[in-house]
Amino acid sequence: MPSRRDLANAIRALSMDAVQKANSGHPGAPMGMADIAEVLWRDYLQHNPANPNWANRDRFVLSNGHGSMLIYSLLHLSGYELTIDDLQNFRQLHSKTPGHPEYGYAPGVETTTGPLGQGIANAVGMATAEKILAAQFNRDGHDVVDHYTYTFLGDGCMMEGISHEVCSLAGTLGLGKLIAFYDDNGISIDGEVEGWFSDDTPKRFEAYGWQVIPAVDGHDSDAITAAIEAARAETGKPTLICCKTVIGMGSPNKAGKEECHGAPLGDEEIALTREALGWNYGSFEIPDDIYAEWSARDSGAAAEQAWNEKFEAYAGAHPELAAEFKRRVGGELPADFSRQAEAFIYQCQDEGKEVATRKASQLCLDAFGEMLPELLGGSADLAGSNLTWWKGSKAITADDASGNYLHYG
């Protein structure tokens, strides 16, 4: 039976091979985070490769999207419709595997993560959505919305201003099902980051109201497991797991150096890395026993089936809520929406009033908000000026997320 390190080395091998074949890319991050990804994806992530759109799946966001071969390797090994040929076409025009993950290309990619910091922002949004939907739909004994949002992020994401804003909001909203893994390898393309990034990151996130688990060995599966267990046990705060890793782990001459951040290792170094890892297989070659241990198809199908049965019981107890949930997840408008919308438009035309654009916007929110219970919006501390607060608004807070209005701050 393959060891955990063997399973993680499959990620390393696929990542360095694909970057080498493309003669472009970032092998260092996937190789450094492979051990963390192996524990998370095989032991904790709730997903079904046969149905990437299952409503109650856990969400995974690779915020340090330049390490895209990490997520492509994970999707391929887990059993998604992403073939070895797709991996061999990494960074090629019209392939499923562009240089940064892009939504709509590879199944299982939840969001586009090119600009650093965007992914952690999207992850906060997904975790916020989970909390809101859970508050709106779950009832005693029927937790039909119950999933985690996991995200990987690196120094570049931490440096971007957007991460400060969204992580502050995540702490304020008490997003207990948001778990972030910080790849603290100290290396960027320009070299060691201490010359331009000296933040005390754990204290920063503690100040935001996060649970912080510092100094986790990102290459120790037991330490990673313990950190995830502690993160899941904290239900009132998001968690940052600070993982000390070696970028390009396994490369004899480039591990821990900027040379492996944004460039291929080179054929000679790849051969040495295979030898150092004990990976005695050819380029893009994954043995059957590795595939068998990685596959999530059976476990994923079972998890979705269990949820389907739970939802059937929910529908029996709360048929109207179940129907509304299915409508929203299916992206369907309410049955009477078109008639109500047209009636509102005709009313506005008949009245013929001249109003400021911001007031016109609020009038529309007042009307469409009643028609669309899924309508959610907010303002950055300007509701009294831009009139985004409408008559049906209810603020979303850490203690009550059943509302429809976010104060962005």
C-alpha positions, 0 to 999 in steps of 0.5 A: 500500500502506498505511503502518504509520502508516495501519494504526495509525491504523485502531485510533485511528479505531475507538477514538475513534469507538466511545467517542464513540458510546457517550459513555463510555470510554477513547480515550487508551490505544488511541490511544497504544499503536496503533503498538506493537500494530500491530507486535506483532499484524502481525509477531509474534503467532501466532494464527488468527482462525478458531480462537481456541482453537488450543492453540499460539497466542500469548496476548495480555492487555490488562492496562490493560483500560480501553483495551478498544477497543484489543483490540476493534479488533485483533480486528476488523481481524485477522479475528475474528468481531467485526463493525463492528456489534459495535464500534458497540455498544461498552459496550452491554448484552449486546454482545460489546464491554463496557467492559472485556474480559470472557472469553466475550464476544468471541472472542480475549479470553483473560481478563477484565481489569477490575481493574488488575493482574489482567491482568499476573497472568493473563499470568504464569499463562499464561506459567507454564502454557506453561513447565510444559506444555513441560517435561512434553510436549516431547521432542527434536525435538518442541516442540509447546508453544512459544508466547509470552505478550504483555501490555500494562500501564499505570501503574495496573497498576504501582501495584497491589500484585498486580503486585509479587507476580506479577512477582517470581514471574515473575522467579524462575521465569525465564519467558523467553516472557513479554513485557510492554509498559509504556505509560509515558505518565505520565498517569492520570485524575487527571493526571500520575502523578509526584505519586503514582507515582515508582518507578524501574520499570526498576530495580524489574523488574531487581531481580525478575530481568527483562530490561528494555529502557528508553526505547523510543519507542512510536511508532517501529516500528523501535524497537519491532521491535528491542525485541521481537527483543531480548525474544525472544532472551532465553530465561531471563528475562521481558522488560519493554519500557518504551515512552514514548508519548503518550496520545491520540496524534493528537488536536491538543488532548487528546493527552498530557493527562488529558482523553483518558484516560477521556472521549470526545474530542468530535465537534469534536476527532475531526474535528480528529484525523482531519485531523491523522492524514490519516485521510480516512474517515467514522465506523467506515469502514475502507478495503479495503486497510487490512483486507487488510493487517490480516487474519491469517486466511490466515497464521493458518490456515497457522501452525495447519496447520504446527503440526498437521503437527508434532503428527502427527509428535509423535504418531507418535513419542510416541503416549501423550504425544500422547493425554494432551496432547489429553485435557488440552487437550480438558478430558476426565477420564481414562477410569478417573477416575469408578471410581477416585474412587468407590472412594476415596469409599467407602473414606473412608466405610467407614473413618469416621475423624475428621480435621482438615479440612486433613488431609482435604484432603491425603488427597484430594490424595494420592488425586486427584493420582494420578488427575489428572496435570494437577493443579497447586497450591501454597501461599503459604509455608504447606505445612507448616501447610495440608498442600497438599504431597501425596505426589506433589508436585514443585516447579516451578522455573526450571530444572525446570518439569515439576512440579506444585507452585508455591511462591507465596512 
